[in-house]
Amino acid sequence: MLKTLSRLFIPKSSGDYARLGVLLALAGLILFGALRYDNFLSQFNILSFLRYNSMFALIALGMAFVIITGGIDLSVGAVAAMSSVVAAYLSPYGWLPGLAGGMAAGLVAGAINGVIVTRLRIQPFIATLAMMLAAYGTALLLANNQSVSVSYDTGFTTIGQDDFLGFPIPAWIAAFVYVLGWVFLERLPTGRHVLAIGDGEATANLMGLKVERTLFAVYALSGLLAGLAGVILASQFGAGQPTEGVGWELFAIASVVVGGTLLTGGSGSVGATLAGALLLAMVFNILNFENGLGWISLSAYWQSVIRGAFLLIVVVLQARLMKKTEAP
Amino acid sequence: MTTIDTSAAPERAARPNVVRFLSRYGTFAAFVALLLFNIAVTPNFLSWQTLNVNLTQVATIVIVAVGMTLVIATGGIDLSVGSLMAIAGAAAPMIFMGKLLPIDNMGVLIILSFILPVLLAMAFGWFNGFLVARLSIQPIVATLVLFIAGRGLAQVATNGNLQVFKNPDFQFIAMGRIAGIPAQVIIMIVVVALAYCLVRYSVIGRQIIAVGGNEKAARLTGVPVRRVKTFVYVVSGALAGVAGLIVVARNSASDANLVGLGMELDAIAAVAVGGSLLTGGRANIIGTVLGAFVIQLVRYTLLANGVPDAAALIVKAGLIIVAVFIQQRADKV
């Protein structure tokens, strides 16, 4: 009896703790913001919050899959920047070529990551660190070291700037992709393979799972989603930006980790990743409001300090929980 | 995975030899090839000025990469070196311009502006070591914290502003010469010599290799694993601090947004090209120096021949992948 009760109400694993924690923290922050600031729950703030942060949510989802397999993708920010340039160049030919071209650029970069990780067996962080360099290099070369204006005549800017049924289109895209991601990871066999690989690559191999193919797909997917985020970036701000995206990989990693996914792989959840991304974004939203109130004045430079501090707290907590669950 | 590789080994008998040759002499061969290429193609390559430019530019990479070699030898990685350079580089001018400490004596300020930034960088290095050794956080993630936050701290401290200065005493470490040799080159040589002796002849040097080779075995044989790990991160932090001082002294300006940007990649690339396995258990200091020279020469060759900086990034990325691939292959056979 007691056991059943405790199973219902007390989190079992470190992942459950983190998931519970992130939801509580998110609810707490929203409550705090709603009580403290007049316009916090205004339509404008909610919509622009969703519009802007959809890009990060997309990248975080790709990162979640990579991290679940025990890898990491440090190239997503640079790949998004490169894709934004490609999309901007293609935007005069219509919104579809812009969208498809940007996503294709991301997919190619992700596929190269996948080949380097699976075929050459190079550690993911080295492979993707090199891709980060290469993608920034390509973006700067393509764009001639400056931002590339998109075409406003072909409807390309609709993707990032317009609404559909009252919600920003980027938010629809992100929601759609997250639903697909959830179905994939929680309901389809291949999704379970991703988890199994993260738990132990050798075991997964012995079980007859197609480890290499799955790993390749995961990196390709991460690149594809980074490409999609790049398209939204170009469309939303009206320009392909070769120097944007610095630090995006950290936002994504932090979101995934905050969502309770272990960096060692083998566990993780799509929903919690979304919650992690929203929580992190909410922190910055609230800091913006606080800046507006004039109580504190944080320059943009504080962003990276806070991001780092956030990552630190979460990682330390995770390490603590891991140790506790490991102990007999 | 190893089982699959061994079964296929007989068919590939010819390849491992090539790989082994490349892993042993590849870096040196690349270095010589780059030299010959430049002598043939690049105008005015054989001049004192070229040597001077390359030596002074490579010095900071070598200094940071030596620390990185030690960290990687323990099976770790330090992504925070660039940010620590920015922190040290931001702190030094603030000290000798009297913004931080109420001291009037310029001599004391100059000395402090050498010592305190390096101590600060060491403290951050210790923090990295604490996360890795005590809390058992993966090195990539542990040092990612300061990779993000470290540069942010430097930017916050300087408000993102450029600090311009002219201070011959402080700038001696970058502009000065001893017996005609630039001071930073001398610092580089001293650092390399010390690190070489450390790895070769000291107890802790052997312990570093042992920890990277097999951590469990090292612990069971009584190696103080945590202390060794903390030590390498502190050393890496200190060397990053020194490199940060050299960079700002060379530029007569400190820009927290730029100092040490991308240095972690250069350092990791130097280690990989230099023949240390990124999985740990090996520390080839001389190889790292050679690796840094190769990377510097590649960049110089491209720039001197009119290839844009952005393309050089792509070449560097390819270089890293090829080097790591060759090292890993050679280790397997």
Interface residues (C-beta under 8 A of the other chain):
Chain A: I72 I116 L120 R121 I122 Q123 F125 I126 A127 L129 A130 M131 L133 A134 Y136 G137 T138 A139 L140 L141 N145 E201 A202 N205 G247 L250 I253 V257 L263 T264 S299 A300 Y301 W302 Q303 S304 V305 R307 G308 A309 L311 L312 V315 V316 A319 R320 M322 K323
Chain B: M1 I77 L131 L135 S136 I137 Q138 I140 V141 A142 L144 V145 L146 F147 I148 A149 G150 R151 G152 L153 Q155 V156 N159 G160 G262 L265 I268 A272 L278 T279 P308 D309 A310 A311 A312 L313 I314 K316 A317 G318 I320 I321 V324 F325 Q328
